[in-house]
């Protein structure tokens, strides 16, 4: 493709869109040649950048021993608190309408204060488009809630329909966020399919329930890989291969902390049943108690593990790109 202005071509080369193997031609060359063979000597390649060199902007942090460069975050809690409190007040005052603008303000603050190689990220989404999406979701929710007034079967049909729609909504949301995230002027993209999302968000949760939660860590691993492996910066994709053992260890540690809560919750329910005058509750009540305890345990475990994984997301994300 071309011709391309020199400035735009050099920016694409710096961003990794043009790699050393890309064939190029300009006036004075007899034939097409690889970019690595004609690249200016003063322009660092991907290896040099990984070692800490930068092309414009601030120097950024030094590379680790394995060549990876960490992210930098320069935000301050005092600054974000002002944004947060204004967002909350306006969301309440507008009955939730301002939530779209609040989301954009929050993301722009965090993205703008996150740097890699001295360059900040950008969030470019239009709040009006997010508002439209919020209104659609709200309409779906209220339609489902009031459908029960017409017929229980109508509510069941809507529930199944919305469940089948979730994978498409997840993929569209990831595509939207990726397209509206940029670094050094180049946008990210997401290439995951609705079929993959259907397996992760519809089929696998059913299997998690049938396994009494034993497959939950494995599904969490699959979701992380789905999110990361289908993202790309320009034409350069991300890659992660998470060890499922790490996820099981994390969930197991959380479960250890959860054991005392199991006893406390079981004692509370048993006490409530006793107070209701059922000193010898029937066996089916005991079964219901066990199910309730187990479900609450899974919810607590998932909540804690999700918080930990989001907080350590960058430990799983590897940037294998010739910046």
N, C-alpha and C positions, 0 to 999 in steps of 0.2 A: 504494500500500500504506500501511497505517497503521491507527490513529494511532500515532505514534512519540514516545517521550519526548524532551523538548527536549535533554537532555544527550546522548543517543545520536545525535540528529539533527545536533547541532553537531559531534560527533566525526566523523560520516560526512562532513560538509561539509568539515572540516579535512583529512580523508584523501583528498578528491577523489572520493569515491563520489557525492556530490551535487555537480553542476556548476552553473554559472551558468544553464544552459538548463533545468535540472530544474524542472518545475512543482510548486508547493507551495501549500498552503492552511492557514490557521489561523483561529481565531475572530476576527472583526473584518474579514476580507477578503470582498469581494463576490463574487470569482471566483478561480479558480486563476491564479497568477502565477509568473513565472520567479523562481528564487532570487536571481538577480543584482539584480532590482528591489526585493527586500524584505530583502536581506542587511543586517545591522547595519553601520553605517559604521565601527565600531571593529574589525570583523573583516577581516583582510587577505585579499585574493583570491590566486589562483594567481600572478599577476605579482608581487605584493608579496612573496610567499614566495620566489619565485625570486630576488628581489633581496636576500634575506637575512633577512626577517622570520621569526619563529618564533611558534608558539602553544604555550606551555608548554615546559619543559625548558631546556637551555642554548642559548646563542645560536648556536653552530655557526660554521663558517667563512664568510667572505664569498664572494659569488658571483664567478665569472670574468667577463671582459668580455662573453662571449656569453650570460650569464645562467645558466649551469650552476653547480651547487653540488657541490663535490667531496666524496667520502667521507672520513671521518676514521677512523683506526685507532689505538687506544690500548693495544694489547697489548704486553707485554714478554717478551723471550725467556726471562728467568729464570722468569717465571710459567708459561709454556707448557712449559718443560723439565721442571718438576715433574709436570705433567699427562702429558706424553709418556712419561717414564720409568716412571711408575706404570702407565700403560696397557700398555706393552710387557711389564713384568713380570707383570701380571695375565693378559694374553693368553697368554703362554707357560705360566703356571701352570695355566690353565684349558683348555689345548689349543685356544685360539681362541674359546671360548664368550664370553669377555669382550669380544670385538671389537665387538659391538653397543653395549655401554655406552661403550667407548673412543671410538667414532665420535660418539656423542651428546655426551660430555664435550668432545671436541675442537671440534665445531661450535658448541656453546654458548659456548665460550671465544672463538672467533673472531667469531661473530655478536654476542656481547655487547659486544665491544670495537670493533665497527664501527658508526659513527654517521653519520646523515644528518640535517641540520637539528637537531643536538643530541640526537637520539633513537636509541637502540641497537636493533639487530635481535634477534630471538628465534628459537631453534630449539626446537620443542615436541614432537619425535618421542618415541615410547615405545620404549625399547631392546628390549623384549620383541618388538615387531612386527618390528624389524630382525633380531633373532635368528631368528625364524621364517623370514624371507626368506633369511638366510644358510644355514640348515639345508636349505632347499629347493634352493638352488643347489649346496650340497655333495652332496646326494643325487643331483642330476642329473649332477654331475661324476663321482662314483664309479660310477654306473650306466653312463656312457659308457666309463669306463676298463675295467670288468670285462666289458662286453658283447663285447669282442674275444675273450674266452675261449670264448664260445658260438659266434659266427659273425662273420666279417668283414663280411658283409652287414648283420648286426644293428647293428654299430658304425656303418656307413655310413648306415643308416636313422636312427639316433639323431642322428648328426651333422647330417643334413639337417633333422630335426625341431627340434633345438636352434637351428640357424641361423635357421629360420623363426620361432622363439619369441623371438629376440633383440629385434626391434622392439617387441613387446608389453611385454617386461621393461623396456626403456629408457623407454617412455612411462609405465608404472606407477611406475617409480622417480622420474621427474621430477614426476609428479603428487603422489607421497608427499612428496617434499622441499619442493615448493611449498606444499602444504597445511600443512606443519609449520614454515613460515617466516613470521614475522610482523614487522610494523613498526608501532609505535603502536597495537597491539591489533588490527590488521587483517591477515588472512592473505593470502598470495599464492596464485595458482592457475596451473595449466598446462593449456592447451587443445589441445595437439598431438594429431594422430591417429596411429593405428598404421599407416595406409596411408602417410603421409608418412615415418614412421620406417622402414618397409620399404624404401622407395626409397633412403634415405640409408645404411642399415646393411646392406643385402643387395644391392640392384641396383647402386648406385654403386660399392661396393668391387670388384665384378666388372669394371666398366668401367675402374676405376683399374688393375687388373691387366693388362687387355688393352691399355691405353695405356702400359704400362711406367712407370706412376707420374706421367705428365704431367698427369693430371686430379686428382691428390691435392690441390693448393692450392685448386682450385675446389670439391671436395667438402668441404674444411675450412671454406670460406666458407659453403657451404650449411648445414652443421651448426651453425655459430655463429648463423646467422639463424634456424634451426629452434628452437634453444634459447631465444633471446631474444624473438623475435617472438611466440612462443606463450605467453609468461609475462604475467601481469597482476597488478596490485595492486588488489584489490577488483574494480571494473569498468573500471579504467584499464589498458589494455594498453601494453606496451613496443614500441618500434619501432627497428629498426636496418637500414641498407642498407650493407653493407660493400663496399668496392671490391675486386674480385677481383685487381686489379693489386697491391694491398698484400700479399696472400697469396703471389702468385707471386714478388714481390721478396724476401719473407722466406724462402721456400723456396730461392730462387736463392742468396741470401747464405749460407744454411746449406750448400748444395751446394758452394760454393766452399771452405768449411772442410773439407768432406768429401773433396775430391779427393785430398789427401795420404793420407788413410786408405784410399782405393781402391787406391792404389799399394802401400801397406804390406800391406794384406790380400791383394792379388793376389800380391805377392812371397812372403808367408808360405805361401799355398796351393801356389804353384809350387815353393817349397823343400820342402814336405812331400811333394809328388808325386815330386820328384827323389830325396829321401832314401829313398823306398820302392822305388827302383830303376827308375823309369819315366822315363828321361832324355828319351824322345820319346813323350809321352803321346798317345793317339789323339785325333782331332778332337773326338769327343763329350765328352771330358774338358775340353777347352778351352771348349766351349759351356757345360758345367755350371759351370765356373769363372766365366764371365761372368755367368751367372744368379745364382750365389751372391753375387758382388760387388754386383750391382745390388740384390738383395733386402736385403742388409745396409745398403746405402746408403739405401734407402727407409726402413728401420727407424730408422736414426740420424737422418735428416732429419726424420722425423715426430716422434721423441722430442724433439729440440731445439725444433722449431717449436711443438709442443704446450705445452712448458714456457713458451716465450715468450708464447704467446697466453693461457694461463691467467694468467700474471703481469700481462698488460696487458688483461685482460678488460674492465675498466671504461672503457678508451678506446673500446670499441665500443658500450658500453651507454649509451643516452641516456634520461633520465627526462623524457618529455614528459607530465607530469602536473600538474594544477592543485593542488599540495599545499596 
